[in-house]
Structure formats: C-alpha cells, structure tokens
Amino acid sequence: MLIFFAFFNHLAQAQNITNSIYSRYGYGTEVFKGFAQNIALGGTGVAQKGPWHLNYNNPASIAALRLTAFNAGMSGNYSQQLNTTDTISNKSGSFGYLAMGFPVTKWWGLSFGILPYTGVGYKVTDTTKFNNQKVENTYRGSGGLNKLYLANGFNPFKIFNDSLMPGFAIGVSTEFNFGNITNEEYKSFIGSDTSYYLNILNNTYNNYKGFSFLLGLQHTLNINDETKLTLGFSYGLKGKMNNNKELTSTRYFNTNLASSLVDTAYYSEPTKVIAYLPSQYTLGFNLQMGAKFNYSMEYKLVNWAKDSISGSLNNLKDSRTISAGLQYFPNSSSPDGFLKHTYYRFGFKNATLPYYLNNTQINEQAITFGAGFPLRKAVSTVNIGMELGRRGTTLYNLVKQNYFMVNVGFTINDRWFIKTRYD
C-alpha cells in the first residue's frame, strides 16, 4: 500500500491534469471536486455520510463508517476554449484519487488518502512591436498542488452512551499540501530577418509545501420512521505554505531552423517565500426520504480576497458556490435485479470563481449526473460521476470555456481491521 501511495504521488506531480486559460491565476483551477459519487451530486457532500462510503468533504462523516472502505478513481476532461475569433480543443486524463477509511471503535472513524487539489495547464500567445519588429509573447504554465490528508471523525457521546445523541459527530482533517508550479514567458522576435535579435525565456519555478486543517460537524435528526435530516458544516482554516521560488532568464539566438542558447542572463537561488491557502466554510443539509430518495443542498464560500496567496492584494476575489444533488435508489429490499440496486444521481451547481479579469468576475455553471453500480454479492460499487459545464464569457475580451469531465471510481468494502466477535 505504501508503495502504491508513493507511485501515485509521483504521478500526481508529473502529469498535467488541466487545460484552462484560467489556471494561469492563483494556484490554478481546482481539479478535485469530490469522489465520483459527490461529483454526480453537484459536488455536494458536507451533510452526507454512510456506513460504507468515504466522504472527503466533511471529516465528521468518517464517524459513521461501519466497514472498511477503499476508494480509487481516475478522471478525464475534454474542453473547448473560445473567444470571438478562435476555438481551441483540449483533452487530458489523470489519476483522480486514492483513499481508505475504517472504523476504529464504535465512536471513532479514521481515513487517509492522496488527491489532486489544483492544476495548472495553459498556453497563451500574443504579438507586440519592438523597434519596428514583431515580438511573439508566449506564456505557458504547468503543475499544480496535491493533498495528503488524515481525517478523524468522532461521535463523542457514544463513548458514554450509545443512545445519547447518536446522530452527532465532529471531525478534523490534517492536510499536507505540496506541489510544483512552473510559469514560463517566452519573447521571440519574428519576421524576415531576426538572426541579430536575442530571444528571452523567463522561467519562474515554485515548490510549495505546508499544512492546513479542515474541521467538520454533522448532526442527524429523525423526522419520522422514514425521513432523516442531516445538517452539515465544515470550516477550513487559513493554511500556510513555504514556497521555494526560483527565477531564471535565458537568451537565445533565433534562426530559421532552430534556436540556440547564448547565455543565462539571470538566475536566483531558491528563495523561501511564505504563501497562503484561503480560509473557507461550507454549510448544507441532506434529506433522506426512505431508502429511495436522498436530496442534498449546500453553500460554500472561499476567502480568496481576504486570505490572498502572497498576503497582499491581487486579482482574486472570494468564490461562492451553490450546489444540489438528488440520488434515487429503486429497490433496496429486492434480492435480485442489477438495475434495482443501482444508484442514480443528478445535480447542478452555480459558482462565482475567484478570477477577476477586465472588471469581470468569472462565473461557472454545470449540470452533473452519474450512477453507482453494485458489485455482485457485495456492498462495493463502481461509481461514475460526470460534469457538463461552462465557465467565463466571450464578452469584454475574455475567454469562454465549455468542458465535460468524467470520473470513474470504485469503492471496495470489507471488514479489514475489524475484530470478529463471538457471543
């Protein structure tokens, strides 16, 4: 298992998992949107819990685990970026996440895993003039941040009495954030005779490492024998990371056939800079109506403007997301029937993203859908979550991005780490 985590860690740092012009800002675009079942439900999860399902969105939910759960997934993305004149299409794929959770006692659950947090992947080109010569400016970026997390969920009242507030749980997740982000700026002279001009490549390399913490609360109320209402709340504290920042500027001669390196005009040794992750909170509810219907809704605020990356003002604003999801389970009491034991999930979300460009804050809207397919004679499932959305606009000299994302994950349940008892 440790070898697999190390292998996944290497892949998470090496692969380019997004293609979006908006990943040029901040730490990139947020690429982890929950496990596959959360994605299909509009990304909701702060008020969701279950005896055999992991839920990263709220560490308090881990207290509800009754079986060991092993989650793994992979994702693929297709996007179109367009302005008033051009359209560019991109495809990408990556490992999605790897996580495990299990009950330690009747009142304590534990989970750990690794997942991508943000992704940077863009290429932008424009043309300017310098001394009657045209200069092509190319901006490229790659990398992103990942998370290693350890979450603990507790039902403190069960320590003393099983019947005292059994629906109440608290949790805390300790997260180690790490990753590399590279931004390049290449200035190249173009034209009939550019052999006497030096082209310039400026490279900024950032290596991030630091901790953050996520706190969670959940409480379930029994409305009647068939209906349960769960309230959920999570709060992410402002995180702090060390950034080893390295700057390099090199010069090239450009010929019709190739570019040749002339010298390194500037190089700075890695310098430690303090970077910050924003505080955030999410609140929502989940309504369980019998075994068939399950409805979730939540609101999330991330304080990008207040808790900026460098501690000073930048072009990021607070982001806000409203999301909802509906799950339908046809017939849990029937012993047979594959389709009757499949979870059908639908959702939507409407978000105001943190990017503030040309006096406009970028919006995102998406519909989500998916299903959870049972594995024969087991509570384990194969989950598919899909998101179809758009962000941005072609107005105000901005870029609109249409995208489709699919995540395929599986949850394997067993009785690992649980002692068998005999009466």
HELIX and SHEET records of a PDB file:
HELIX    1   1 LEU A    2  ALA A   14  1                                  13    
HELIX    2   2 ILE A   21  ARG A   24  5                                   4    
HELIX    3   3 ALA A   36  ALA A   40  1                                   5    
HELIX    4   4 PRO A   59  ALA A   64  5                                   6    
HELIX    5   5 PRO A  156  ILE A  159  5                                   4    
HELIX    6   6 LEU A  339  HIS A  341  5                                   3    
HELIX    7   7 LEU A  395  ASN A  397  5                                   3    
SHEET    1   A15 THR A  29  GLU A  30  0                                        
SHEET    2   A15 TRP A 108  PHE A 130 -1                                        
SHEET    3   A15 THR A  87  THR A 105 -1                                        
SHEET    4   A15 THR A  68  LEU A  82 -1                                        
SHEET    5   A15 LYS A 400  ASP A 414 -1                                        
SHEET    6   A15 THR A 381  GLY A 392 -1                                        
SHEET    7   A15 THR A 360  PRO A 374 -1                                        
SHEET    8   A15 TYR A 343  LEU A 357 -1                                        
SHEET    9   A15 SER A 319  TYR A 328 -1                                        
SHEET   10   A15 PHE A 293  VAL A 302 -1                                        
SHEET   11   A15 GLN A 280  MET A 289 -1                                        
SHEET   12   A15 THR A 227  GLY A 236 -1                                        
SHEET   13   A15 LEU A 198  ASN A 222 -1                                        
SHEET   14   A15 PHE A 168  ILE A 190 -1                                        
SHEET   15   A15 GLN A 133  PHE A 154 -1                                        
SHEET    1   B15 THR A  29  GLU A  30  0                                        
SHEET    2   B15 TRP A 108  PHE A 130 -1                                        
SHEET    3   B15 THR A  87  THR A 105 -1                                        
SHEET    4   B15 THR A  68  LEU A  82 -1                                        
SHEET    5   B15 LYS A 400  ASP A 414 -1                                        
SHEET    6   B15 THR A 381  GLY A 392 -1                                        
SHEET    7   B15 THR A 360  PRO A 374 -1                                        
SHEET    8   B15 TYR A 343  LEU A 357 -1                                        
SHEET    9   B15 SER A 319  TYR A 328 -1                                        
SHEET   10   B15 PHE A 293  VAL A 302 -1                                        
SHEET   11   B15 GLN A 280  MET A 289 -1                                        
SHEET   12   B15 THR A 227  GLY A 236 -1                                        
SHEET   13   B15 LEU A 198  ASN A 222 -1                                        
SHEET   14   B15 GLY A 239  ASN A 254 -1                                        
SHEET   15   B15 SER A 259  TYR A 267 -1                                        
SHEET    1   C15 THR A  29  GLU A  30  0                                        
SHEET    2   C15 TRP A 108  PHE A 130 -1                                        
SHEET    3   C15 THR A  87  THR A 105 -1                                        
SHEET    4   C15 THR A  68  LEU A  82 -1                                        
SHEET    5   C15 LYS A 400  ASP A 414 -1                                        
SHEET    6   C15 THR A 381  GLY A 392 -1                                        
SHEET    7   C15 THR A 360  PRO A 374 -1                                        
SHEET    8   C15 TYR A 343  LEU A 357 -1                                        
SHEET    9   C15 SER A 319  TYR A 328 -1                                        
SHEET   10   C15 PHE A 293  VAL A 302 -1                                        
SHEET   11   C15 GLN A 280  MET A 289 -1                                        
SHEET   12   C15 THR A 227  GLY A 236 -1                                        
SHEET   13   C15 LEU A 198  ASN A 222 -1                                        
SHEET   14   C15 GLY A 239  ASN A 254 -1                                        
SHEET   15   C15 THR A 271  LEU A 277 -1                                        
END                                                                             
